[in-house]
Amino acid sequence: QKEVEQDPGPLSVPEGAIVSLNCTYSNSAFQYFMWYRQYSRKGPELLMYTYSSGNKEDGRFTAQVDKSSKYISLFIRDSQPSDSATYLCAMSGGGGGNKLTFGTGTQLKVEL
Amino acid sequence: GAVVSQHPSWVICKSGTSVKIECRSLDFQATTMFWYRQFPKQSLMLMATSNEGSKATYEQGVEKDKFLINHASLTLSTLTVTSAHPEDSSFYICSAQTGTSTDTQYFGPGTRLTVL
């Protein structure tokens, strides 16, 4: 079993839809949770960074962390074609220090 | 802020040659830099962690004599792929972290290496 599980997709939604992306993990010691967006042939771009459980909102993006369920989510409101990318969840802590453990990434396509 | 650059963005080389990839933090000092490789449609796999002025720590299965990492300053780390072979063809991405281990990592744009 992978330490971080993420549905690879692809996920296709119409423009304006609410998108829900999720990751589950097995290491209960993870403390820091991140979502990155990666366009094709580019490096990952940090979208959201949260510590421990709770919600964080930034514009159209909302990140949720439920440590009791070992489950994190990223919601994208009013999705746009420019949101089409691969979304990677990542987490750290858990005895690994500052190393990031990534999910496999979910490929999202927002269609006109 | 928190911009990381990589050079070159892509490189094609012949089998058996060595290739150097640079990673620079442009507007902050990076005490720690990380090197990843990413195969098509796969996630990032950590290769090594480097701290300024000390030897890099390699992940299990990564050959330290093949992938030479130098972190000579707080803004520059280099990855040299020695005696490259076609199976080394991949997307290499660096990231940089500022101070403490709780700081997030900022990623470079990546370098696409093709070994013929």
gemmi code that builds the backbone of each chain (N, CA, C; Angstrom):
import gemmi

chains = {
    "A": [
        ("GLN", (0.844, -1.192, 0.000), (0.000, 0.000, 0.000), (0.882, 1.247, 0.000)),
        ("LYS", (0.564, 2.200, -0.897), (1.322, 3.438, -0.948), (1.014, 4.269, 0.283)),
        ("GLU", (1.990, 5.088, 0.641), (1.817, 5.938, 1.816), (0.754, 7.011, 1.566)),
        ("VAL", (0.666, 7.480, 0.335), (-0.328, 8.484, -0.051), (-1.042, 7.976, -1.295)),
        ("GLU", (-2.357, 7.925, -1.228), (-3.159, 7.448, -2.351), (-3.931, 8.612, -2.964)),
        ("GLN", (-3.892, 8.665, -4.287), (-4.604, 9.729, -4.997), (-5.106, 9.158, -6.314)),
        ("ASP", (-6.361, 9.384, -6.616), (-6.944, 8.898, -7.861), (-6.305, 9.652, -9.026)),
        ("PRO", (-5.699, 8.937, -9.975), (-4.999, 9.629, -11.062), (-5.896, 10.296, -12.087)),
        ("GLY", (-7.198, 9.959, -12.063), (-8.100, 10.516, -13.056), (-7.895, 9.821, -14.404)),
        ("PRO", (-8.158, 10.468, -15.532), (-8.439, 11.894, -15.633), (-9.852, 12.256, -15.189)),
        ("LEU", (-9.987, 13.481, -14.699), (-11.256, 14.024, -14.268), (-11.630, 15.148, -15.223)),
        ("SER", (-12.798, 15.029, -15.839), (-13.234, 16.024, -16.807), (-14.512, 16.683, -16.302)),
        ("VAL", (-14.532, 18.006, -16.234), (-15.692, 18.731, -15.728), (-15.995, 19.900, -16.656)),
        ("PRO", (-17.237, 20.389, -16.660), (-17.552, 21.572, -17.468), (-17.095, 22.836, -16.747)),
        ("GLU", (-16.849, 23.860, -17.519), (-16.468, 25.150, -16.963), (-17.519, 25.620, -15.954)),
        ("GLY", (-17.055, 26.157, -14.820), (-17.966, 26.639, -13.797), (-18.305, 25.626, -12.731)),
        ("ALA", (-17.944, 24.370, -12.932), (-18.254, 23.316, -11.966), (-17.378, 23.441, -10.720)),
        ("ILE", (-17.858, 22.843, -9.648), (-17.044, 22.712, -8.441), (-16.283, 21.391, -8.537)),
        ("VAL", (-14.978, 21.470, -8.353), (-14.127, 20.292, -8.460), (-13.684, 19.872, -7.067)),
        ("SER", (-13.723, 18.589, -6.819), (-13.261, 18.030, -5.546), (-12.138, 17.039, -5.819)),
        ("LEU", (-10.985, 17.303, -5.251), (-9.832, 16.426, -5.399), (-9.450, 15.915, -4.012)),
        ("ASN", (-9.055, 14.646, -3.940), (-8.841, 14.048, -2.626), (-7.584, 13.193, -2.565)),
        ("CYS", (-7.085, 13.058, -1.359), (-5.988, 12.142, -1.075), (-6.233, 11.484, 0.275)),
        ("THR", (-5.839, 10.235, 0.363), (-5.825, 9.557, 1.657), (-4.392, 9.169, 1.971)),
        ("TYR", (-4.094, 9.010, 3.227), (-2.731, 8.672, 3.606), (-2.756, 7.714, 4.787)),
        ("SER", (-1.632, 7.062, 5.000), (-1.585, 6.042, 6.048), (-0.746, 6.462, 7.256)),
        ("ASN", (0.167, 7.400, 7.073), (1.055, 7.806, 8.157), (0.387, 8.876, 9.017)),
        ("SER", (-0.061, 8.486, 10.193), (-0.795, 9.413, 11.047), (0.087, 10.534, 11.596)),
        ("ALA", (1.385, 10.427, 11.428), (2.288, 11.461, 11.945), (2.463, 12.639, 10.994)),
        ("PHE", (1.936, 12.556, 9.782), (2.029, 13.704, 8.874), (1.355, 14.909, 9.522)),
        ("GLN", (2.019, 16.059, 9.422), (1.506, 17.270, 10.052), (1.233, 18.393, 9.051)),
        ("TYR", (1.964, 18.388, 7.942), (1.874, 19.488, 6.982), (1.358, 18.955, 5.661)),
        ("PHE", (0.386, 19.668, 5.101), (-0.308, 19.172, 3.922), (-0.339, 20.260, 2.861)),
        ("MET", (-0.014, 19.862, 1.651), (0.102, 20.812, 0.564), (-0.615, 20.311, -0.676)),
        ("TRP", (-1.032, 21.240, -1.476), (-1.533, 20.945, -2.810), (-0.708, 21.741, -3.815)),
        ("TYR", (-0.238, 21.031, -4.818), (0.519, 21.656, -5.894), (-0.240, 21.470, -7.203)),
        ("ARG", (-0.092, 22.423, -8.095), (-0.629, 22.332, -9.459), (0.557, 22.233, -10.400)),
        ("GLN", (0.461, 21.302, -11.327), (1.542, 21.115, -12.286), (0.987, 21.089, -13.699)),
        ("TYR", (1.402, 22.061, -14.488), (1.059, 22.064, -15.902), (2.054, 21.165, -16.633)),
        ("SER", (1.649, 20.725, -17.805), (2.466, 19.791, -18.557), (3.866, 20.360, -18.802)),
        ("ARG", (4.868, 19.561, -18.513), (6.272, 19.911, -18.749), (6.729, 21.119, -17.935)),
        ("LYS", (6.091, 21.348, -16.788), (6.486, 22.429, -15.890), (6.677, 21.882, -14.487)),
        ("GLY", (7.337, 22.667, -13.632), (7.483, 22.283, -12.242), (6.206, 22.530, -11.466)),
        ("PRO", (6.027, 21.859, -10.343), (4.829, 22.068, -9.513), (4.795, 23.474, -8.914)),
        ("GLU", (3.592, 24.002, -8.808), (3.362, 25.333, -8.240), (2.526, 25.166, -6.974)),
        ("LEU", (2.991, 25.723, -5.874), (2.273, 25.586, -4.611), (0.951, 26.345, -4.654)),
        ("LEU", (-0.131, 25.636, -4.331), (-1.457, 26.258, -4.262), (-1.879, 26.521, -2.821)),
        ("MET", (-1.785, 25.496, -1.991), (-2.278, 25.585, -0.634), (-1.321, 24.867, 0.315)),
        ("TYR", (-1.201, 25.405, 1.513), (-0.328, 24.830, 2.544), (-1.082, 24.915, 3.854)),
        ("THR", (-1.328, 23.774, 4.475), (-2.058, 23.775, 5.745), (-1.316, 22.930, 6.773)),
        ("TYR", (-1.523, 23.312, 7.996), (-0.919, 22.587, 9.116), (-2.028, 21.938, 9.924)),
        ("SER", (-1.906, 20.652, 10.147), (-2.838, 19.879, 10.958), (-4.247, 19.931, 10.370)),
        ("SER", (-5.250, 19.664, 11.156), (-6.623, 19.591, 10.663), (-7.229, 20.970, 10.490)),
        ("GLY", (-8.262, 21.043, 9.644), (-8.973, 22.290, 9.463), (-9.128, 22.659, 8.010)),
        ("ASN", (-9.693, 23.828, 7.794), (-9.931, 24.353, 6.451), (-9.089, 25.586, 6.208)),
        ("LYS", (-8.774, 25.791, 4.947), (-8.081, 27.016, 4.537), (-8.617, 27.419, 3.187)),
        ("GLU", (-8.928, 28.702, 3.033), (-9.502, 29.184, 1.791), (-8.600, 30.243, 1.199)),
        ("ASP", (-8.466, 30.188, -0.134), (-7.690, 31.205, -0.848), (-8.326, 31.391, -2.215)),
        ("GLY", (-9.114, 32.449, -2.337), (-9.796, 32.699, -3.610), (-10.769, 31.580, -3.933)),
        ("ARG", (-10.598, 30.971, -5.088), (-11.497, 29.894, -5.508), (-11.106, 28.540, -4.934)),
        ("PHE", (-10.028, 28.486, -4.200), (-9.511, 27.225, -3.685), (-9.755, 27.088, -2.178)),
        ("THR", (-10.194, 25.899, -1.783), (-10.364, 25.573, -0.367), (-9.710, 24.235, -0.097)),
        ("ALA", (-8.846, 24.204, 0.909), (-8.192, 22.966, 1.309), (-8.770, 22.518, 2.642)),
        ("GLN", (-9.037, 21.226, 2.741), (-9.546, 20.658, 3.984), (-8.638, 19.509, 4.417)),
        ("VAL", (-8.396, 19.425, 5.704), (-7.607, 18.335, 6.254), (-8.401, 17.705, 7.387)),
        ("ASP", (-8.602, 16.409, 7.315), (-9.253, 15.658, 8.382), (-8.257, 14.594, 8.845)),
        ("LYS", (-7.502, 14.916, 9.871), (-6.462, 13.995, 10.329), (-7.058, 12.742, 10.948)),
        ("SER", (-8.255, 12.841, 11.516), (-8.845, 11.652, 12.145), (-9.168, 10.592, 11.096)),
        ("SER", (-9.500, 11.043, 9.890), (-9.806, 10.119, 8.801), (-8.629, 9.934, 7.858)),
        ("LYS", (-7.538, 10.669, 8.088), (-6.366, 10.641, 7.197), (-6.808, 10.948, 5.763)),
        ("TYR", (-7.452, 12.084, 5.613), (-8.097, 12.425, 4.348), (-7.948, 13.918, 4.143)),
        ("ILE", (-7.458, 14.303, 2.944), (-7.375, 15.719, 2.620), (-8.066, 15.986, 1.304)),
        ("SER", (-8.579, 17.194, 1.155), (-9.327, 17.552, -0.044), (-8.925, 18.934, -0.524)),
        ("LEU", (-9.086, 19.129, -1.809), (-8.945, 20.448, -2.426), (-10.205, 20.690, -3.251)),
        ("PHE", (-10.874, 21.803, -2.974), (-12.052, 22.184, -3.739), (-11.711, 23.393, -4.609)),
        ("ILE", (-12.156, 23.331, -5.853), (-11.988, 24.451, -6.770), (-13.376, 24.915, -7.190)),
        ("ARG", (-13.700, 26.159, -6.855), (-15.001, 26.705, -7.231), (-14.897, 27.401, -8.576)),
        ("ASP", (-16.027, 27.457, -9.288), (-16.077, 28.172, -10.571), (-14.863, 27.800, -11.436)),
        ("SER", (-14.713, 26.530, -11.687), (-13.530, 26.052, -12.397), (-13.429, 26.674, -13.799)),
        ("GLN", (-12.215, 26.924, -14.202), (-11.909, 27.558, -15.487), (-11.041, 26.631, -16.340)),
        ("PRO", (-11.075, 26.785, -17.649), (-10.192, 25.970, -18.503), (-8.715, 26.087, -18.099)),
        ("SER", (-8.338, 27.250, -17.569), (-6.944, 27.438, -17.134), (-6.596, 26.612, -15.904)),
        ("ASP", (-7.617, 26.045, -15.258), (-7.356, 25.149, -14.121), (-6.959, 23.752, -14.586)),
        ("SER", (-7.065, 23.487, -15.876), (-6.701, 22.173, -16.405), (-5.214, 21.918, -16.170)),
        ("ALA", (-4.932, 20.917, -15.381), (-3.558, 20.615, -14.974), (-3.591, 19.325, -14.168)),
        ("THR", (-2.431, 18.925, -13.688), (-2.362, 17.817, -12.740), (-2.199, 18.390, -11.344)),
        ("TYR", (-2.990, 17.890, -10.416), (-2.959, 18.380, -9.039), (-2.345, 17.306, -8.146)),
        ("LEU", (-1.299, 17.698, -7.463), (-0.558, 16.776, -6.605), (-0.769, 17.146, -5.149)),
        ("CYS", (-1.147, 16.152, -4.343), (-1.135, 16.394, -2.912), (0.239, 15.971, -2.388)),
        ("ALA", (0.654, 16.622, -1.315), (1.946, 16.299, -0.710), (1.843, 16.521, 0.782)),
        ("MET", (2.620, 15.799, 1.531), (2.587, 15.946, 2.975), (3.959, 15.667, 3.560)),
        ("SER", (4.165, 16.211, 4.758), (5.463, 16.045, 5.394), (5.284, 15.958, 6.900)),
        ("GLY", (6.411, 15.732, 7.583), (6.371, 15.437, 9.010), (6.447, 13.932, 9.122)),
        ("GLY", (5.952, 13.384, 10.152), (5.875, 11.932, 10.242), (7.210, 11.246, 10.304)),
        ("GLY", (8.182, 11.892, 10.887), (9.482, 11.267, 11.019), (10.367, 11.421, 9.820)),
        ("GLY", (9.805, 11.912, 8.739), (10.598, 12.116, 7.529), (11.214, 13.487, 7.447)),
        ("GLY", (11.031, 14.268, 8.527), (11.599, 15.608, 8.520), (10.919, 16.466, 7.495)),
        ("ASN", (11.725, 17.134, 6.672), (11.153, 18.054, 5.696), (10.944, 17.410, 4.331)),
        ("LYS", (11.081, 16.108, 4.233), (10.829, 15.442, 2.968), (9.343, 15.466, 2.664)),
        ("LEU", (9.028, 15.659, 1.396), (7.648, 15.617, 0.957), (7.322, 14.238, 0.409)),
        ("THR", (6.158, 13.742, 0.777), (5.644, 12.519, 0.181), (4.472, 12.910, -0.699)),
        ("PHE", (4.568, 12.583, -1.970), (3.582, 13.016, -2.947), (2.576, 11.918, -3.265)),
        ("GLY", (1.357, 12.352, -3.602), (0.431, 11.464, -4.264), (0.816, 11.369, -5.732)),
        ("THR", (0.133, 10.507, -6.449), (0.472, 10.300, -7.859), (-0.011, 11.433, -8.742)),
        ("GLY", (-0.921, 12.270, -8.213), (-1.451, 13.375, -9.000), (-2.761, 13.011, -9.673)),
        ("THR", (-3.682, 13.981, -9.737), (-4.950, 13.816, -10.449), (-4.960, 14.768, -11.631)),
        ("GLN", (-5.162, 14.211, -12.806), (-5.228, 15.031, -14.008), (-6.641, 15.599, -14.159)),
        ("LEU", (-6.734, 16.917, -14.209), (-8.026, 17.603, -14.320), (-8.125, 18.313, -15.660)),
        ("LYS", (-9.283, 18.160, -16.298), (-9.548, 18.903, -17.523), (-10.873, 19.631, -17.357)),
        ("VAL", (-10.837, 20.939, -17.516), (-12.041, 21.757, -17.436), (-12.408, 22.159, -18.860)),
        ("GLU", (-13.584, 21.731, -19.280), (-13.975, 21.935, -20.675), (-14.930, 23.107, -20.833)),
        ("LEU", (-14.797, 23.790, -21.954), (-15.680, 24.920, -22.256), (-17.107, 24.443, -22.483)),
    ],
    "B": [
        ("GLY", (7.583, 36.498, -4.833), (8.715, 35.956, -4.114), (8.816, 34.457, -4.274)),
        ("ALA", (9.870, 33.860, -3.670), (10.111, 32.424, -3.662), (10.187, 31.847, -5.069)),
        ("VAL", (11.069, 32.390, -5.864), (11.252, 31.918, -7.239), (12.491, 31.042, -7.325)),
        ("VAL", (12.310, 29.901, -7.982), (13.405, 28.960, -8.201), (13.571, 28.770, -9.699)),
        ("SER", (14.787, 28.877, -10.164), (15.036, 28.691, -11.597), (15.897, 27.456, -11.812)),
        ("GLN", (15.818, 26.902, -13.009), (16.651, 25.779, -13.396), (17.225, 26.052, -14.772)),
        ("HIS", (18.445, 25.543, -14.961), (19.085, 25.716, -16.259), (19.923, 24.489, -16.559)),
        ("PRO", (19.821, 23.909, -17.753), (18.939, 24.340, -18.846), (17.518, 23.822, -18.646)),
        ("SER", (16.609, 24.274, -19.462), (15.228, 23.787, -19.380), (15.088, 22.447, -20.099)),
        ("TRP", (15.940, 22.240, -21.085), (15.955, 20.933, -21.732), (17.345, 20.702, -22.301)),
        ("VAL", (17.727, 19.445, -22.358), (19.047, 19.102, -22.879), (18.969, 17.724, -23.527)),
        ("ILE", (19.647, 17.615, -24.642), (19.798, 16.340, -25.354), (21.281, 16.024, -25.385)),
        ("CYS", (21.635, 14.825, -24.999), (23.052, 14.470, -24.998), (23.233, 13.036, -25.492)),
        ("LYS", (24.463, 12.737, -25.831), (24.791, 11.386, -26.278), (25.055, 10.488, -25.083)),
        ("SER", (24.797, 9.216, -25.262), (25.056, 8.242, -24.212), (26.535, 8.263, -23.824)),
        ("GLY", (26.799, 8.261, -22.533), (28.167, 8.254, -22.048), (28.699, 9.607, -21.634)),
        ("THR", (27.992, 10.657, -22.004), (28.434, 11.999, -21.622), (27.831, 12.391, -20.276)),
        ("SER", (28.349, 13.470, -19.714), (27.841, 13.980, -18.437), (27.075, 15.274, -18.652)),
        ("VAL", (26.052, 15.468, -17.864), (25.199, 16.648, -17.993), (25.051, 17.307, -16.623)),
        ("LYS", (25.212, 18.626, -16.597), (25.052, 19.370, -15.339), (23.799, 20.218, -15.402)),
        ("ILE", (23.005, 20.133, -14.351), (21.777, 20.922, -14.236), (21.922, 21.842, -13.024)),
        ("GLU", (21.612, 23.120, -13.228), (21.717, 24.093, -12.143), (20.339, 24.431, -11.577)),
        ("CYS", (20.307, 24.639, -10.286), (19.087, 25.055, -9.601), (19.433, 26.264, -8.738)),
        ("ARG", (18.712, 27.351, -8.943), (18.999, 28.586, -8.203), (17.747, 29.134, -7.522)),
        ("SER", (17.889, 29.538, -6.286), (16.824, 30.293, -5.627), (17.126, 31.765, -5.878)),
        ("LEU", (16.195, 32.466, -6.506), (16.475, 33.809, -7.013), (16.268, 34.908, -5.986)),
        ("ASP", (15.337, 34.724, -5.068), (15.014, 35.826, -4.167), (14.982, 35.396, -2.705)),
        ("PHE", (15.603, 34.263, -2.413), (15.703, 33.841, -1.028), (16.893, 32.903, -0.888)),
        ("GLN", (17.319, 32.719, 0.326), (18.421, 31.802, 0.593), (17.862, 30.440, 0.981)),
        ("ALA", (18.324, 29.438, 0.287), (17.810, 28.090, 0.477), (18.803, 27.257, 1.281)),
        ("THR", (18.441, 26.979, 2.501), (19.318, 26.142, 3.308), (19.286, 24.694, 2.833)),
        ("THR", (18.174, 24.300, 2.268), (18.021, 22.924, 1.792), (17.450, 22.939, 0.380)),
        ("MET", (18.028, 22.107, -0.456), (17.494, 21.915, -1.810), (17.266, 20.433, -2.037)),
        ("PHE", (16.273, 20.134, -2.830), (15.902, 18.761, -3.107), (15.955, 18.539, -4.615)),
        ("TRP", (16.297, 17.327, -4.996), (16.271, 16.949, -6.407), (15.302, 15.786, -6.596)),
        ("TYR", (14.412, 15.944, -7.586), (13.423, 14.931, -7.914), (13.584, 14.538, -9.379)),
        ("ARG", (13.073, 13.347, -9.696), (12.892, 13.012, -11.094), (11.445, 12.558, -11.266)),
        ("GLN", (10.948, 12.801, -12.469), (9.553, 12.492, -12.747), (9.457, 11.867, -14.127)),
        ("PHE", (8.926, 10.653, -14.178), (8.684, 9.994, -15.450), (7.286, 10.361, -15.928)),
        ("PRO", (7.024, 10.229, -17.244), (5.721, 10.635, -17.785), (4.554, 10.019, -17.022)),
        ("LYS", (3.597, 10.859, -16.689), (2.357, 10.468, -16.012), (2.618, 9.826, -14.654)),
        ("GLN", (3.744, 10.106, -14.060), (4.030, 9.617, -12.722), (4.326, 10.788, -11.800)),
        ("SER", (4.324, 10.499, -10.524), (4.568, 11.561, -9.553), (6.057, 11.812, -9.391)),
        ("LEU", (6.368, 12.764, -8.557), (7.756, 13.118, -8.321), (8.387, 12.114, -7.359)),
        ("MET", (9.598, 11.681, -7.699), (10.327, 10.777, -6.825), (11.567, 11.502, -6.320)),
        ("LEU", (11.683, 11.600, -5.017), (12.819, 12.285, -4.424), (14.086, 11.486, -4.670)),
        ("MET", (15.111, 12.177, -5.174), (16.397, 11.530, -5.408), (17.357, 11.799, -4.246)),
        ("ALA", (17.427, 13.070, -3.836), (18.394, 13.425, -2.807), (18.043, 14.763, -2.181)),
        ("THR", (18.566, 14.952, -0.986), (18.401, 16.191, -0.236), (19.780, 16.779, -0.010)),
        ("SER", (19.937, 18.060, -0.285), (21.252, 18.657, -0.064), (21.146, 19.904, 0.807)),
        ("ASN", (22.053, 20.013, 1.718), (22.168, 21.191, 2.572), (23.449, 21.922, 2.227)),
        ("GLU", (23.384, 23.230, 2.244), (24.520, 24.044, 1.854), (25.752, 23.689, 2.659)),
        ("GLY", (26.833, 23.390, 1.942), (28.114, 23.120, 2.581), (28.306, 21.713, 3.087)),
        ("SER", (27.343, 20.836, 2.889), (27.523, 19.466, 3.344), (27.149, 18.484, 2.241)),
        ("LYS", (27.487, 17.232, 2.470), (27.208, 16.217, 1.456), (25.719, 15.950, 1.354)),
        ("ALA", (25.304, 15.595, 0.153), (23.889, 15.306, -0.071), (23.514, 13.959, 0.545)),
        ("THR", (22.250, 13.859, 0.907), (21.699, 12.601, 1.403), (20.840, 11.999, 0.306)),
        ("TYR", (21.215, 10.800, -0.139), (20.526, 10.185, -1.257), (19.457, 9.211, -0.776)),
        ("GLU", (18.391, 9.119, -1.542), (17.332, 8.160, -1.252), (17.802, 6.757, -1.654)),
        ("GLN", (17.169, 5.796, -1.043), (17.521, 4.411, -1.327), (17.338, 4.117, -2.812)),
        ("GLY", (18.342, 3.474, -3.388), (18.264, 3.101, -4.791), (18.829, 4.131, -5.743)),
        ("VAL", (19.187, 5.300, -5.255), (19.764, 6.343, -6.113), (21.283, 6.269, -6.000)),
        ("GLU", (21.964, 6.116, -7.136), (23.412, 5.975, -7.136), (24.089, 7.325, -6.949)),
        ("LYS", (24.755, 7.499, -5.832), (25.374, 8.787, -5.543), (26.556, 9.080, -6.449)),
        ("ASP", (27.197, 8.030, -6.982), (28.327, 8.261, -7.877), (27.866, 8.614, -9.279)),
        ("LYS", (26.620, 8.339, -9.578), (26.082, 8.653, -10.894), (25.414, 10.031, -10.890)),
        ("PHE", (24.751, 10.338, -9.816), (24.050, 11.616, -9.693), (24.783, 12.448, -8.631)),
        ("LEU", (25.705, 13.280, -9.117), (26.530, 14.083, -8.216), (25.825, 15.384, -7.893)),
        ("ILE", (25.712, 15.663, -6.623), (25.020, 16.873, -6.194), (25.987, 17.747, -5.409)),
        ("ASN", (26.005, 19.027, -5.775), (26.836, 20.014, -5.097), (25.960, 21.186, -4.696)),
        ("HIS", (26.018, 21.538, -3.423), (25.231, 22.679, -2.920), (26.230, 23.682, -2.370)),
        ("ALA", (26.848, 24.405, -3.300), (28.002, 25.229, -2.941), (27.652, 26.512, -2.228)),
        ("SER", (26.438, 27.004, -2.447), (26.047, 28.258, -1.810), (24.585, 28.179, -1.416)),
        ("LEU", (24.109, 29.209, -0.741), (22.717, 29.212, -0.282), (21.734, 29.505, -1.411)),
        ("THR", (22.233, 29.737, -2.604), (21.328, 30.012, -3.724), (21.569, 29.100, -4.919)),
        ("LEU", (22.499, 28.165, -4.813), (22.828, 27.346, -5.976), (23.096, 25.904, -5.579)),
        ("SER", (22.436, 24.996, -6.292), (22.742, 23.570, -6.193), (22.847, 23.030, -7.609)),
        ("THR", (23.741, 22.078, -7.814), (23.876, 21.482, -9.137), (23.739, 19.976, -9.042)),
        ("LEU", (23.146, 19.410, -10.094), (23.024, 17.964, -10.241), (23.766, 17.586, -11.508)),
        ("THR", (24.736, 16.715, -11.392), (25.462, 16.235, -12.566), (25.129, 14.768, -12.774)),
        ("VAL", (24.586, 14.479, -13.943), (24.316, 13.091, -14.321), (25.549, 12.606, -15.069)),
        ("THR", (26.293, 11.707, -14.468), (27.541, 11.255, -15.075), (27.301, 10.024, -15.932)),
        ("SER", (28.045, 9.942, -17.037), (27.933, 8.811, -17.961), (26.463, 8.462, -18.198)),
        ("ALA", (25.758, 9.441, -18.727), (24.314, 9.284, -18.901), (23.978, 8.181, -19.906)),
        ("HIS", (22.889, 7.497, -19.637), (22.377, 6.455, -20.521), (20.918, 6.740, -20.840)),
        ("PRO", (20.383, 6.128, -21.881), (18.992, 6.419, -22.256), (17.996, 6.242, -21.101)),
        ("GLU", (18.250, 5.312, -20.209), (17.314, 5.124, -19.087), (17.343, 6.273, -18.087)),
        ("ASP", (18.319, 7.166, -18.212), (18.366, 8.360, -17.358), (17.494, 9.485, -17.916)),
        ("SER", (16.974, 9.288, -19.115), (16.099, 10.300, -19.701), (14.875, 10.480, -18.810)),
        ("SER", (14.642, 11.703, -18.404), (13.556, 11.978, -17.467), (13.402, 13.478, -17.312)),
        ("PHE", (12.461, 13.863, -16.488), (12.238, 15.264, -16.126), (12.817, 15.440, -14.724)),
        ("TYR", (13.824, 16.292, -14.601), (14.481, 16.506, -13.310), (14.026, 17.855, -12.749)),
        ("ILE", (13.560, 17.825, -11.526), (13.016, 19.034, -10.899), (13.711, 19.256, -9.565)),
        ("CYS", (14.091, 20.490, -9.312), (14.659, 20.810, -8.001), (13.641, 21.616, -7.202)),
        ("SER", (13.810, 21.612, -5.914), (13.012, 22.490, -5.063), (13.930, 23.065, -3.991)),
        ("ALA", (13.501, 24.180, -3.426), (14.311, 24.855, -2.421), (13.443, 25.212, -1.231)),
        ("GLN", (14.061, 25.136, -0.080), (13.350, 25.406, 1.161), (14.144, 26.449, 1.928)),
        ("THR", (13.438, 27.338, 2.577), (14.119, 28.442, 3.255), (14.735, 27.991, 4.572)),
        ("GLY", (14.089, 28.309, 5.669), (14.750, 28.096, 6.942), (14.485, 26.769, 7.605)),
        ("THR", (13.349, 26.687, 8.267), (13.098, 25.531, 9.108), (12.455, 24.400, 8.315)),
        ("SER", (12.393, 23.251, 8.924), (11.826, 22.086, 8.244), (10.337, 22.224, 8.024)),
        ("THR", (9.699, 23.218, 8.684), (8.266, 23.390, 8.471), (7.970, 24.279, 7.270)),
        ("ASP", (9.007, 24.892, 6.718), (8.785, 25.736, 5.549), (8.481, 24.876, 4.335)),
        ("THR", (7.663, 25.422, 3.463), (7.303, 24.635, 2.300), (8.414, 24.676, 1.264)),
        ("GLN", (8.294, 23.804, 0.273), (9.275, 23.745, -0.803), (8.738, 24.479, -2.024)),
        ("TYR", (9.600, 25.236, -2.654), (9.263, 25.929, -3.899), (10.038, 25.262, -5.029)),
        ("PHE", (9.319, 24.942, -6.087), (9.891, 24.124, -7.140), (10.373, 24.950, -8.318)),
        ("GLY", (11.416, 24.448, -8.949), (11.874, 25.009, -10.204), (11.007, 24.518, -11.344)),
        ("PRO", (11.239, 25.042, -12.546), (10.416, 24.678, -13.712), (10.768, 23.331, -14.312)),
        ("GLY", (11.863, 22.722, -13.862), (12.232, 21.403, -14.366), (13.188, 21.460, -15.541)),
        ("THR", (13.911, 20.367, -15.717), (14.838, 20.178, -16.839), (14.529, 18.845, -17.490)),
        ("ARG", (14.254, 18.901, -18.773), (13.973, 17.649, -19.483), (15.258, 17.137, -20.111)),
        ("LEU", (15.678, 15.972, -19.681), (16.909, 15.352, -20.186), (16.550, 14.203, -21.109)),
        ("THR", (17.111, 14.248, -22.304), (16.972, 13.151, -23.250), (18.365, 12.644, -23.594)),
        ("VAL", (18.597, 11.375, -23.345), (19.888, 10.765, -23.645), (19.708, 9.846, -24.850)),
        ("LEU", (20.465, 10.125, -25.886), (20.322, 9.355, -27.132), (21.195, 8.106, -27.121)),
    ],
}
model = gemmi.Model(1)
for chain_id, residues in chains.items():
    chain = gemmi.Chain(chain_id)
    for i, (resn, *xyz) in enumerate(residues, 1):
        res = gemmi.Residue()
        res.name, res.seqid = resn, gemmi.SeqId(i, " ")
        for name, pos in zip(("N", "CA", "C"), xyz):
            atom = gemmi.Atom()
            atom.name, atom.element = name, gemmi.Element(name[0])
            atom.pos, atom.b_iso = gemmi.Position(*pos), 0.0
            res.add_atom(atom)
        chain.add_residue(res)
    model.add_chain(chain)
structure = gemmi.Structure()
structure.add_model(model)
structure.setup_entities()
